[in-house]
Amino acid sequence: MSIWKTKPLSVLLNEASESEKGLKRTLSSGSLVALGVGAIIGAGLFSLTGIAAAEHAGPAVTLSFILAAIGCAFAGLCYAEFASMIPVAGSAYTYSYATMGEFMAWIIGWDLVLEYALGAATVGVSWSRYLLELLNKYGIHLNPNFICSPWETLTLGDGTVVNGGYFNLPAVLIVSSLSLLLIRGTKESASINNILVILKVIVVIIFIIVGWQFIDPANYSPYIPENTGIKGQFGWSGIAAGAGTVFFAFIGFDAVSTAAQEAKNPQKGMPIGILGSLVICTILYVLFAHVMTGLVPYYLFANDAKPAATAFAVTGYDFLQTGLIVAILAGYTSVMLVMLMGQSRVFYTMSNDGLLPSFFSEIHAKFRTPWKTNLFFMGFVSIFAGLVPVSDLGHMVSIGTLLAFVLVCFGILVMRKKMPDAPRAFKTPFVPYVPIAGILVCLYLMYSLPYESWIRLVIWMALGVIIYFAYGKKKSKLNNPQK
């Protein structure tokens, strides 16, 4: 048995052709783009833009978004080639299995938990914060013991300070509700996601159009504030640090690839879904950040958890403030929906390969969804969303996603050398330059993250290695075909 044994491309394609025995092909190219936009526009745009501007880049946070988008674009081109070649659920896990072998596939599959499961938990916590803000507008106040984790301090809209509670009940409820929706069916979930995506994109566009009329050009001077003498505090190093901060805003476009086995025409739909959603969101991000930093001086966003609302208040359109919060809640909801869907599809595929118990690949007889996996992650994600502070979750998500991007880019280099003649509906251009550039940019952004993020990544990966050798290696269908 070799931990480096790869899964033949023919086997993967055969699995894709047998979708009638498992997941249903119900998603069009438009639905895939909507899934991508739904996963991307959320916490990063509405919360992290102000932090990146105030602490790192100033008005040049727009350049930070562009830098982060470039790294995502390189990885996205690689994802698109893999997804068109191997239209099977599992995303980067499946691609690694075909190129770098079983052990690396396990590593990336385990790493994706950081992106999808903890990503959903992170957004769930942010969702609860905006829900509290909305309820406060109508004089509704929830029990302080049930709105935050035991290890965080929360200041409510009325000035009340909560020094730790029992758990974050709103975050747990939204995660549970969306998990149950996913059990009901992918098509139904995608339809609701489409509605949420339309709503939040409309409000983002309204923010841009209305806010543009109130921009004060003086707020853009200087566009790139002078560096303070400390790396990452303004100047060009600040733009790079800002890119690392707002990178969370782009997490999710790769989640489209986890739905490959449920796409009607994956060879066409996957590239359109991945690259289309990335282009749309990058344009909206840059325009949104430009307007936001033009409405008020960037330094006013320091320690502001709701920078979009702060900026929009300058316009005087108070009646739109509630609409903005509702749109943010819709944005967060669609992000969690796609994250939870992506995580369940990764574990579904790993279970089919024998690396995880068969529990995770059991399909509901009526709904044709991996319902037990959805239930498992409903509990797992709820624990993190209810008990762990959002600040500890965010960096773990970013570093896990960047590692996944690095391995996917490297996988294209391997695949082009090992299988140069394999059919490809979409080909990554300028190989090897695009994959190499993707690797370098993502590694640089990983380098910009806090030291603690690396420690947590190493601990998480070590736990994954233990599980693989204790269970996955022994039960692997590829290495143990007789079982």
ABEGO torsion letter per residue (X at the ends): XBAABBBBAAAAAAAAAAAAABBBBABBAAAAAAAAAAAABBAAAAAAAAAAAAAAAEAAAAAAAAAAAAAAAAAAAAAAAAAAABBBBGEAAAAAAAAAEAAAAAAAAAAAAAAAAAAAAAAAAAAAAAAAAAAAAAGBBBBAAAABBAABBBBBAAGBBBBEBABBAAAAAAAAAAAAAAAAEAAAAAAAAAAAAAAAAAAAAAAAAAAAAABBAAAAOBABBBBAGBBGBEEAAAAAAAAAAAAAAABGAAAAAAAAAABABAAAAAAAAAAAAAAAAAAAAAAAAAAAAAABBAAAABGBABAAAAAAAAAGBAAAAAAAAAAAAAAAAAAAAAAAAAAAAAAAAAAAAGABBAAAABBBAAAGBBAAAAAAAAAAAAAAAAABBAAAAAAAAAAAAAAAAAAAAAAAAAAAAABAABBBABBBBGOAAAAAAAAAAAAAAAAABBAAAAAAAAAAAAAAAAAAAAAAAAABAAABAAX
